[in-house]
Amino acid sequence: MLAFIPNLIAGALIFAVGWLVAKIIKSIVSNLLYAAGSEGLIRKLKLENLFEGTSFAQFIGNIIFVVIMIPITVAALEKLELAGITDPAISMLNQIMIMLPNILIAIGLILLSIWVGKFIGNFVQRFLENVGFDRLTSNMQLGHMDASSSKTAPSVAAGYIVRVLIIFFLTVQALYLINLDFLVEIASGITAYLPNVLAAVLILGIALILANIVEKVLVNLLSGPAIKILAGFAKYAILALAAFMALTQLGIAVSIVTSAFTLILGGLALAFGLAFGLGGKDFAAKYLRKFDETIEETKVNDKD
């Protein structure tokens, strides 16, 4: 134990001096960044929320402090000459030092993705606002839900989706740099599935817009008591078809979805035929006459 005391003192002295030097360098770097206007640059890039509770200068200073302390800690542990304890710790710290450039690049890539995602997301939002995307979708209705009552404008939602996608893709690259293979595999699977999700969302979005347009065209074009019935049938037929197309695109039990669609159409046709052909001829004839009269009274408006 007496022979070990000099090694312990030497290791503690190396660590203490290194810690003091690292603190001084951290303070110098942070003050230089403050003086150079780093916080103003962060505000211009609109990344101040990312460093909430701290600052960019302090963040960089802490990274430099850690970079300096790793080799100092390795040197202090080597002085102890306790192979069973220090060798695994030294090996781990050496691996961190080897990976450190990639870790710093990954951190920079994630910060860049946040800024680029926010910039492009805002650009997409303003572009959609300027081309009238919000006006186009403001009058859409689905049942009792009205798009105009939503707190989030469609252009804002689209910009946010673009921002999230950019951050996600660049984060995957950052994970690849630091060799987190299991996370990369998960992210790669999600990335491969994203086109199907986007295609399904696009199908539903276009179908919703088209269904509302068709409904309004029929309401304005026709006159008579069957306007709402015909317009509603056309609208929800388009939405039902789009829903089946979206599920097929997502690959969710494709055979079941296709079979269900076929069975629904076949079942409706069979039920209609049985009900009107066998079960209630008089009842069917009565209401078919009424429906025929209603359809005949529903005509195309003559507008100059």
PATORLO-537339 format. One record per residue: x, z, y of N, C-alpha, C in turn; residue in three letters. Coordinates in steps of 0.2 Angstrom, whole numbers, plus 5000, padded with zeros to 4 digits. Atoms other than C-alpha are relative to their C-alpha. Example, Ala and Ser with C-alpha at 12.3 -4.5 7.8 and 13.67 -1.06 7.14 Angstrom:
BEGIN
500450004994506250394978500450005006ala499649994994506850364995499650035005ser
***
This chain:
BEGIN
500450004994500050005000500450005006met499650004994501450045012500449935001leu499750074999502249875008499549955003ala500550044998500549795012499950015008phe500149994993500449875029500349955005ile499750054996501649755038499649945000pro500450065000500649605032499450015003asn500749994997499049685037500150005008leu499950004992499749715055500249935002ile499850074998500549545056499349955000ala500650045000498849465051499550025005gly500449974995497849575063500349975007ala499750024994499049535077499949925001leu500150074999498949345074499349985002ile500850014998497049355074499950025007phe500249984994496949455089500349965006ala499850054995498149345099499749945000val500350065001497349195093499350005003gly500649994997495649265098500050005007trp499949994993496249305115500149935003leu499850064997497049135118499449954999val500650045001495449045111499550025006ala500549984995494349155123500249975007lys499850024994495449105138499949925001ile500150075000495448915133499249985001ile500750014999493548925131499850015007lys500249984993493349005148500249945005ser499750064996494448865156499649944999ile500450065001493548725148499350005003val500749994998491848795152500049995008ser500050014993492348815170500149935003asn499950074998493048645172499449954999leu500750045001491448565165499550025005leu500549984995490448665177500249975007tyr499850024994491548615191499949925001ala500150075001491448435185499349975001ala500750024999489548435187499749984993gly500350015007489148435168499250015000ser500749985000487448525171499649955004glu500450054996486948395184499949944995gly500050065004487348255171499450014995leu500549985005486248345158499350005003ile500650014997484848355170499849935001arg500250074999484948175174499849964993lys500150025007484948135155499450034997leu500649975002483448245154500150044993lys499849965006484248355140500050075001leu499949934999484148525148499650044995glu500349965005482848585136500350014993asn499649995006484048555122500550065000leu499549954999485248685129499650065003phe500449944997483848815134500350064997glu499649945002484648985134500750005001gly499350014999486348915137500149945004thr499850064996487248775145500449954996ser499650055004488148615140500750025000phe499349984999489748685147500250064995ala499949955005489548845136500049984993gln500150035007489048745121500749974998phe499450045002490648635122500650065000ile499549955000491648795126500050044993gly500049975006491048875110500249964994asn499750045006491448725099500850005000ile499350004999493248725106500350074997ile499849935003493348915102500050004993phe500050005008492848885084500549964997val499550045003494048745082500750035001val499449965000495448855088500150054995ile500049945004494949005078500149984993met499950015007494948915061500750004998ile499350005002496848875060500350075001pro499849944999497149045067499850054995ile500249955006496149135054500349984994thr499750025005496949035041500750035000val499449984999498649085047500050084999ala500049925001498149275048499850014992ala500149995007497449265030500649994996leu499450025003499049185024500550065000glu499549944999500049335031499850064995lys500249945004499049455020500349994993leu499750015006499749375004499650034994glu500549985005498149424994499749934997leu500250065002497949264984499350004997ala500750005003496349314974499550005006gly500550004995495449344991500149955005ile499850054994496349235004500049934998thr500050075002496549074993499349965001asp500750034999494649034992499849995007pro500250004993494349075010500549955004ala499650054996495848975016499849934998ile500350075002495248825005499449985004ser500650024996493548835013500249985007met499950014993494248845031500449935000leu499650064999495448695027499549944999asn500550055000493948595021499649995006gln500350014993493048635037500449965005ile499550044995494548575047500049934998met500050075002494548415037499449975002ile500750034998492648385040499950015007met500249994993492748445058499949945004leu500150064996492948275066499349974998pro500750035002491448215056499450045003asn500549964997490448365061499949995007ile500150014993490848345079499749935002leu500350074999490348155078499350014998ile500749995002488748205069499650045005ala500349974994488348325083499949965006ile500150054994488648195096499549954998gly500550055002487648075086499350025001leu500749974999486148195086499850005007ile500150004993486348225104499849935003leu500150064998486448045107499349974998leu500750025002484848015097499450035004ser500549974996483848135107499949975006ile500050034994484348055123499749935000trp500350075001484047875117499350004998val500749995002482447925108499550015006gly500549994994481747995124500049955005lys500050054995482347855135499649944997phe500450065003481647715123499250024999ile500749975000480047825120499649995007gly500350014993479747835139499949935002asn500150084998480047645141499449974996phe500650035004478747605127499450035003val500649974997477547725135499849975006gln500250044993477647645152499849934999arg500150075001477647475145499249994997phe500650015003476047505135499450025005leu500449984995475247595150499949935005glu500050064995475647435161499649944997asn500350055003474947315148499350024999val500749985001473247415148499950024993gly500149985006473447485131499550065000phe500549944999472547645136499349985002asp500650034998471147545144499749974994arg500350035006470947445128499750054995leu500249955005470847595117499550065002thr500449944997469847715129499350004998ser500750005002468147655123499949994993asn500150015007468447655105499650074997met500449955003467247765095500049994992gln500049995007467247825077499550054998leu500549955001465647915073499850035006gly500149964994465448055085500750015004his499349994997467348045090500149955005met499950054994467747955107500750015002asp499350004998469547905111500150035007ala499949984993469247945129500050075001ser500149935000468948125125500750034998ser499349975003470748145117500450025006ser499649984995471948245127500749965001lys499450045000473448135122499849935001thr500250075000473347955128500449964995ala499750045005473747825115500749975002pro499350034998475247755125500550064999ser499649945001475947935125500250014993val499949995007475747955106500449954997ala499650055003476547785103500750015002ala499349984997478047835114500350054996gly499749955003478247995105500249984993tyr499950025006478147915088500749965000ile499450035000479547795093500650045001val499549964999480547935099500250044994arg499849965006480448035083500349954995val499750055004480847875073500849995001leu499350014998482447845083500450064998ile499749935002482948035081500150004992ile499949995008482648025062500549954998phe499550055003483647865059500750025002phe499349984998485147925069500250074996leu499849935003485048105061500249984993thr499850025006485148015044500749985000val499350025000486747935049500550065001gln499749944999487348105055500150044994ala500049975007486948185038500549974995leu499550045004487948045030500750015001tyr499349984998489448085040500350064997leu499849935003489548265034499950014993ile500050005007489248215016499550054997asn500649965003487548315014499649954996leu500350055004487148195000499350014998asp500749985002485548284994499549985005phe500450014995484848275011499949925002leu500050074999485348095013499649964995val500550035005484448044997499350015002glu500749984998482848135003499849955006ile500150044994483048045020499949934999ala500150085002483347875012499449994997ser500650015003481847895002499449995005gly500550004995480747935017500149935004ile499850064996481647785026499749944997thr500350065004481147665012499350005000ala500750005000479347725013499749995007tyr500350014993479147715032499749945001leu500350064998478847535033499349994997pro500750005002477347555022499550045004asn500549964996476647695032499949975007val500150034994476947605048499549944999leu500550065001476047445041499350034999ala500749985001474547555035499750035007ala500249984994474447635052499849945005val500150064997474547465060499349974998leu500650025003473147405049499450035003ile500549964998472047545053499950005008leu500050014993472447535072499649935002gly500350074998472047345073499350004997ile500750005002470447375062499650045004ala500449964996469847505073499849975007leu500150044994470047405089499649944999ile500450065002469347245080499350024999leu500749985001467847345074499650025006ala500349994994467447415091499849945004asn500250064996467547245099499449964997ile500550045004466447165085499350045002val500649964999465147305088499849995007glu500250014993465147285107499749925001lys500250074999465047095105499349994997val500650015003463547105093499450035004leu500549964996462647235104499849965006val500150044994462847115119499749944999asn500250075002462446955110499350004997leu500650005004460947015100499550045004leu500549964997459247085106499550014995ser500549995005457947165096500150074997gly500049935003457647325085500650014995pro499550005006459047285072500750005003ala499450014997460447285085500550054997ile499549945002461247455080500149994993lys499950005007460947425062500649944998ile499650065001461847255062500750025002leu499449984997463247315074500450054996ala499749945004463547475064500349984993gly499850025007463647385047500649965001phe499450044999464847255054500650045002ala499449954998465947395062500350044994lys499749965005466047505047500249964994tyr499750045005466247365035500749985001ala499350014998467847315044500450064999ile499649945001468447495044500150024992leu500049995007468047515025500549954997ala499550055003469047355021500750025002leu499449984998470447415032500350064996ala499849945003470447585024500349984993ala499850025007470647505006500749965001phe499450034999472047395013500650045002met499549964999472947535020500250044994ala499949975006472847635004500449964995leu499650055004473547484995500750005002thr499350014997474947465007500450074999gln499649935001475447655005500250014993leu499950005007475447624986499750064997gly500349945003474347774983499549974994ile500450025005473647734966499649935001ala500350074998473447544969499549984995val500550025005472547514953499350035001ser500649964999471347654956499649985006ile500450034994470947594974499749944999val500350075001470747414969499450014995thr500650005005469547464954499550045004ser500549974996468647584966499649955004ala500350054996468347444978499549964997phe500450055004467747324965499450044997thr500649965003466647464957499550015005leu500549994994465847504974499649945001ile500350064998465447324978499549994994leu500550025006464747294960499550054999gly500549955000463847464960499449995005gly500550014995462947424976499649944998leu500450065002462447254970499650014994ala500449995006461847314953499450055002leu500649954997460847464962499549965004ala500450044996460147344974499549954996phe500350045005459647224960499550044996gly500549965004458847354949499550035004leu500549974996457947444963499549955002ala500550044997457147294970499749954995phe500350055005456947194954499650034995gly500449975005456347324942499650065002leu500249934999456047494949499450005005gly500550004995454947454964499849945003gly500150064997454347284967499550005006lys500549994994452847334978500450035006asp499649974994453947454988500549965003phe499550044998455347334989499749945004ala500350054996454147194995499850025007ala500249974994453447305008500550015005lys499549994995455047355016500449945001tyr499750064998455847185014499649965005leu500350044995454447115024500150035007arg499849974994454747245037500749995003lys499350024998456547215037500149935002phe500050074998456247025038499749995007asp500350014993455147045053500550035005glu499549974995456447165061500649955002thr499450054999457847035058499749945004ile500250064996456746895065499950015007glu500149984993456346995081500750015003glu499349994997458247015083500349935001thr499850064998458846865092500650005004lys499450014996460446795101499750005007val500250004993460246835120500249935003asn499950064996460046675131500350025007asp499649984993461346705145500349945002lys499750064997461846575157500750025002asp
***
